[in-house]
């Protein structure tokens, strides 16, 4: 009997050992497959502006934007007219005294560009002479009596706002007369309407430009031009950019977009300035003749001579008896009364 009970106990233990395992099964986490990075999108093609060299100034301009002949615009330069629009696009800028002990600008544009130009003001005889010299189209609003006679007698191409107002517009945010503007598209359209464009032949550059050796010269970091007690301009040479940065009456002289006006070349031309007639406030500026002045480039000053034979002939600037070759870039030319040479200082 005891033997039989022992057999039953062994059998029971055997059954228990072969029973189902009651411990929970261990679940292994799934093996993550390596992430395949999504392909990066192809970058959008960036449109780059193709450039060409302007034959008038030697500087780069957008390809296809060159004008057949220059367009010259007379700019207002009193404080309520600032900042000017479009002036930084000019290849040449003349700063010229007018009545009232102030100056105006004559901007010589050699390529087309978008945006406003102005404020635009009236013509004087010396503006007409320069338009003739450049073989260009003069944009203005009215004229002095002598300027009107010159425009007619010399047959200078011009677009007068008083006659062709459709090529100009007024800025309602500014007070007259400092609110008259135009645009290159408007002026080109007007020039085509008046048969000034297309031109029978491309206008020739008035000044030579290119790389040249100028000699040692005098080191100059600042140039000051005192036109009157109320009107003066300074230029500070920026060595890093190789440009003269312009200041007007103590403030940075900026354009309508906030960029400071600057020049690669500065010319000071001493000229004879008198009254048009006794008692007149209007000025007679003798551009035909000869005289002296200064040329500033690359932080150095050089004495120059100039001469101009006729109203239509180009002004020739000479350094040591040789024709001046302007460095490629924008040029600012300043007319200063030869009797007041001390009003030009530099150091």
C-alpha positions as CSV (number, residue, x, y, z in Angstrom):
1,X,0.0,0.0,0.0
2,X,2.8,2.4,0.9
3,X,4.5,1.5,-2.4
4,X,1.3,2.3,-4.3
5,X,1.0,5.8,-2.5
6,X,4.6,6.6,-3.5
7,X,3.9,5.8,-7.1
8,X,0.9,8.2,-7.0
9,X,3.0,10.9,-5.5
10,X,5.6,10.7,-8.2
11,X,3.0,10.7,-10.9
12,X,1.4,13.8,-9.4
13,X,4.7,15.6,-9.2
14,X,5.4,14.7,-12.9
15,X,2.0,16.1,-13.9
16,X,2.7,19.3,-12.1
17,X,6.1,19.7,-13.7
18,X,4.6,19.3,-17.2
19,X,1.8,21.8,-16.5
20,X,1.2,25.2,-18.3
21,X,3.7,28.0,-17.2
22,X,1.6,30.7,-15.5
23,X,4.3,33.5,-15.6
24,X,3.5,36.3,-18.1
25,X,5.2,36.1,-21.4
26,X,7.9,38.6,-22.1
27,X,7.1,40.8,-25.2
28,X,10.1,42.2,-26.9
29,X,9.7,45.7,-28.4
30,X,9.5,45.8,-32.2
31,X,12.8,46.6,-33.8
32,X,12.6,50.0,-35.4
33,X,13.7,50.1,-39.0
34,X,16.2,52.9,-39.8
35,X,14.5,56.1,-40.9
36,X,15.0,56.9,-44.5
37,X,15.4,60.7,-44.8
38,X,13.0,62.4,-47.2
39,X,14.7,63.8,-50.3
40,X,15.3,67.5,-50.0
41,X,13.3,69.6,-52.4
42,X,15.2,71.0,-55.3
43,X,16.1,74.7,-54.6
44,X,14.1,77.2,-56.6
45,X,16.2,78.7,-59.3
46,X,17.4,82.2,-58.3
47,X,17.1,84.7,-61.0
48,X,20.3,86.7,-61.2
49,X,20.4,90.0,-62.9
50,X,22.8,89.9,-65.9
51,X,25.0,92.9,-66.1
52,X,26.7,94.9,-68.8
53,X,29.2,97.8,-68.7
54,X,27.8,101.3,-69.3
55,X,29.7,103.0,-72.1
56,X,29.1,106.4,-70.4
57,X,30.4,105.6,-66.9
58,X,32.2,102.3,-67.1
59,X,30.0,101.0,-64.2
60,X,27.8,97.9,-64.2
61,X,24.2,98.3,-65.2
62,X,21.4,95.7,-65.8
63,X,21.8,94.1,-69.2
64,X,19.6,95.7,-71.8
65,X,18.9,98.8,-69.7
66,X,21.3,101.2,-71.5
67,X,19.7,104.3,-73.1
68,X,20.4,105.4,-76.6
69,X,20.9,108.9,-75.3
70,X,21.1,110.3,-71.8
71,X,18.0,111.6,-70.0
72,X,18.8,114.6,-67.8
73,X,16.5,115.6,-64.9
74,X,16.7,118.9,-62.9
75,X,16.3,118.1,-59.2
76,X,15.1,120.2,-56.3
77,X,17.6,120.3,-53.4
78,X,16.1,122.4,-50.6
79,X,15.4,120.6,-47.3
80,X,11.6,120.1,-47.9
81,X,12.5,118.3,-51.2
82,X,14.7,115.7,-49.5
83,X,15.2,112.8,-49.8
84,X,15.6,112.7,-53.6
85,X,14.1,109.7,-55.5
86,X,16.2,107.9,-58.1
87,X,19.3,110.1,-57.8
88,X,21.6,107.2,-56.9
89,X,21.0,105.7,-60.4
90,X,22.5,108.7,-62.2
91,X,25.8,108.2,-63.9
92,X,26.7,111.9,-63.4
93,X,25.3,114.5,-61.0
94,X,26.0,118.2,-61.3
95,X,25.5,120.3,-58.2
96,X,24.9,123.9,-59.4
97,X,24.2,127.1,-57.6
98,X,20.9,128.9,-58.4
99,X,19.2,132.0,-57.1
100,X,18.4,132.1,-53.4
101,X,21.8,130.8,-52.2
102,X,20.8,127.2,-52.8
103,X,21.8,124.5,-55.3
104,X,20.0,122.2,-57.7
105,X,21.1,118.9,-59.2
106,X,21.2,118.0,-62.8
107,X,21.2,114.2,-62.9
108,X,22.4,112.5,-66.1
109,X,20.8,109.1,-66.4
110,X,22.3,106.6,-68.8
111,X,20.2,103.6,-68.2
112,X,16.5,102.8,-67.5
113,X,15.3,101.6,-64.0
114,X,12.0,101.4,-62.1
115,X,10.7,103.8,-59.5
116,X,10.2,107.5,-59.1
117,X,12.5,110.4,-60.1
118,X,12.4,113.8,-58.5
119,X,11.4,116.2,-57.2
120,X,11.7,118.0,-60.6
121,X,12.2,121.7,-60.9
122,X,12.6,124.4,-63.6
123,X,15.4,125.0,-66.1
124,X,18.1,127.6,-66.2
125,X,20.5,128.4,-69.1
126,X,23.4,126.3,-67.7
127,X,21.1,123.2,-67.4
128,X,20.3,123.7,-71.1
129,X,24.0,124.0,-72.0
130,X,24.7,120.7,-70.2
131,X,21.8,118.9,-71.9
132,X,23.2,120.0,-75.2
133,X,26.7,118.9,-74.2
134,X,25.5,115.4,-73.3
135,X,23.3,115.1,-76.4
136,X,20.5,114.2,-74.1
137,X,16.8,114.8,-73.3
138,X,16.1,117.4,-70.6
139,X,13.2,116.8,-68.2
140,X,12.0,119.9,-66.3
141,X,9.0,121.9,-65.1
142,X,9.1,125.4,-66.6
143,X,12.1,127.6,-67.3
144,X,13.6,131.1,-66.8
145,X,13.1,133.4,-69.8
146,X,16.7,132.9,-71.0
147,X,16.5,129.2,-70.7
148,X,13.3,129.2,-72.8
149,X,15.1,131.1,-75.5
150,X,18.1,128.7,-75.4
151,X,15.8,125.7,-75.6
152,X,14.2,127.1,-78.7
153,X,17.2,128.5,-80.5
154,X,19.5,125.5,-79.8
155,X,16.7,123.0,-80.5
156,X,17.5,121.0,-77.3
157,X,15.3,117.9,-76.8
158,X,13.2,118.5,-73.7
159,X,10.0,117.4,-72.0
160,X,8.4,120.3,-70.1
161,X,5.8,119.3,-67.5
162,X,3.9,122.5,-68.1
163,X,3.2,121.3,-71.6
164,X,3.4,117.5,-71.2
165,X,2.0,116.9,-67.7
166,X,1.0,113.3,-68.7
167,X,4.7,112.3,-68.2
168,X,4.8,113.5,-64.6
169,X,2.9,113.0,-61.4
170,X,2.4,114.7,-58.1
171,X,3.0,113.1,-54.7
172,X,0.1,114.0,-52.4
173,X,2.2,113.4,-49.3
174,X,4.5,116.3,-50.1
175,X,3.8,120.1,-50.4
176,X,4.1,121.9,-53.7
177,X,6.4,122.8,-55.4
178,X,8.5,120.0,-54.0
179,X,6.2,117.2,-55.0
180,X,6.6,116.8,-58.8
181,X,8.0,113.4,-59.9
182,X,8.4,111.4,-63.0
183,X,9.8,108.0,-63.9
184,X,12.1,106.6,-66.6
185,X,9.3,104.7,-68.2
186,X,7.3,107.9,-68.5
187,X,10.2,109.9,-69.9
188,X,11.1,107.3,-72.4
189,X,7.4,107.2,-73.5
190,X,7.4,110.9,-73.8
191,X,10.7,110.9,-75.8
192,X,9.2,108.4,-78.2
193,X,6.0,110.5,-78.6
194,X,8.1,113.6,-79.3
195,X,10.3,111.7,-81.7
196,X,13.5,112.1,-79.6
197,X,13.7,108.3,-79.5
198,X,14.6,106.1,-81.2
199,X,17.7,108.1,-82.0
200,X,19.4,108.2,-85.4
201,X,22.6,107.2,-83.6
202,X,23.7,106.5,-80.1
203,X,25.0,109.5,-78.1
204,X,28.8,109.4,-77.6
205,X,30.2,109.4,-74.1
206,X,31.3,112.9,-73.0
207,X,34.1,111.7,-70.7
208,X,36.6,108.9,-71.0
209,X,36.5,106.2,-68.3
210,X,38.6,103.3,-67.4
211,X,41.6,102.3,-65.3
212,X,44.3,105.0,-65.1
213,X,47.3,106.0,-63.1
214,X,46.8,109.4,-61.4
215,X,50.1,109.8,-59.6
216,X,50.7,110.4,-55.9
217,X,48.3,113.4,-55.3
218,X,47.5,114.6,-51.9
219,X,45.8,112.3,-49.3
220,X,42.3,113.6,-48.6
221,X,39.8,112.1,-46.2
222,X,37.2,114.9,-46.2
223,X,36.0,117.5,-48.8
224,X,33.8,120.4,-47.9
225,X,31.9,122.7,-50.3
226,X,30.4,125.8,-48.8
227,X,27.9,127.3,-51.3
228,X,26.4,129.7,-48.7
229,X,25.8,129.9,-45.0
230,X,22.7,127.8,-45.4
231,X,23.9,125.4,-48.1
232,X,26.9,123.2,-47.8
233,X,28.0,119.6,-48.6
234,X,30.7,117.3,-47.2
235,X,32.2,114.1,-48.5
236,X,34.0,111.6,-46.3
237,X,36.1,109.0,-48.0
238,X,35.2,105.4,-47.3
239,X,38.4,103.5,-47.8
240,X,36.8,100.1,-47.7
241,X,34.3,100.9,-50.5
242,X,36.6,103.3,-52.3
243,X,33.7,105.9,-52.4
244,X,33.0,109.4,-51.2
245,X,30.0,109.4,-48.9
246,X,27.9,112.5,-49.2
247,X,26.6,114.6,-46.3
248,X,24.2,117.6,-46.8
249,X,24.3,120.3,-44.2
250,X,25.6,118.0,-41.5
251,X,23.3,115.0,-42.2
252,X,23.8,111.8,-44.2
253,X,22.5,112.6,-47.6
254,X,20.3,109.7,-48.4
255,X,17.9,108.8,-51.2
256,X,14.2,107.9,-50.8
257,X,15.1,104.3,-50.0
258,X,17.5,105.3,-47.3
259,X,20.8,104.6,-49.1
260,X,23.5,107.2,-48.6
261,X,24.5,109.0,-51.8
262,X,28.1,108.4,-52.8
263,X,30.5,109.0,-55.7
264,X,33.6,107.3,-57.1
265,X,34.8,110.5,-58.7
266,X,34.5,114.1,-57.4
267,X,35.2,117.1,-59.6
268,X,35.2,120.7,-58.4
269,X,35.2,123.2,-61.3
270,X,35.8,126.8,-60.6
271,X,33.6,129.0,-62.9
272,X,32.8,132.7,-63.2
273,X,29.4,133.3,-61.6
274,X,27.7,136.7,-62.0
275,X,24.1,138.1,-62.0
276,X,22.3,137.6,-65.3
277,X,21.8,141.3,-65.3
278,X,22.1,144.1,-62.8
279,X,19.7,143.7,-59.9
280,X,18.7,140.1,-61.0
281,X,18.9,137.2,-58.5
282,X,19.2,134.7,-61.4
283,X,22.8,133.6,-62.1
284,X,24.9,133.6,-65.2
285,X,27.4,130.7,-65.0
286,X,30.1,130.8,-67.6
287,X,30.5,127.2,-68.7
288,X,32.2,128.1,-72.0
289,X,35.8,129.1,-71.4
290,X,38.6,127.7,-69.3
291,X,39.6,127.5,-65.7
292,X,40.9,125.2,-62.9
293,X,39.6,122.9,-60.3
294,X,40.2,119.7,-58.4
295,X,39.7,116.0,-59.0
296,X,39.2,113.6,-56.1
297,X,39.5,109.9,-56.5
298,X,40.7,107.0,-54.3
299,X,41.2,109.2,-51.3
300,X,43.5,111.7,-53.1
301,X,43.3,115.1,-54.6
302,X,44.7,116.4,-57.9
303,X,44.7,119.9,-59.4
304,X,43.0,120.0,-62.8
305,X,42.4,122.4,-65.7
306,X,39.3,122.6,-67.8
307,X,38.2,124.2,-71.1
308,X,35.0,124.2,-73.2
309,X,35.0,125.8,-76.7
310,X,31.2,126.1,-77.4
311,X,27.9,125.3,-75.7
312,X,27.6,122.0,-77.6
313,X,31.2,120.9,-77.2
314,X,32.2,118.6,-74.3
315,X,34.0,120.0,-71.3
316,X,37.5,118.7,-71.2
317,X,39.3,118.1,-67.9
318,X,43.1,117.8,-67.9
319,X,45.5,116.4,-65.4
320,X,49.1,117.5,-66.1
321,X,48.1,118.4,-69.6
322,X,46.5,115.0,-70.4
323,X,42.8,114.2,-70.7
324,X,41.3,113.0,-67.5
325,X,40.2,109.4,-67.5
326,X,37.5,108.9,-64.9
327,X,37.5,105.8,-62.7
328,X,34.5,103.6,-63.5
329,X,31.5,104.6,-61.4
330,X,29.4,107.6,-60.5
331,X,30.8,111.1,-60.9
332,X,29.6,114.2,-59.1
333,X,30.6,117.6,-60.6
334,X,30.4,120.8,-58.5
335,X,30.4,124.3,-59.9
336,X,31.9,126.8,-57.5
337,X,32.4,130.6,-58.0
338,X,36.0,131.2,-59.0
339,X,36.1,134.2,-56.7
340,X,35.3,132.0,-53.7
341,X,37.9,129.3,-54.0
342,X,38.4,129.3,-50.3
343,X,34.8,127.9,-50.0
344,X,36.3,124.5,-51.0
345,X,38.4,122.9,-48.4
346,X,39.9,119.4,-48.0
347,X,42.2,117.6,-45.6
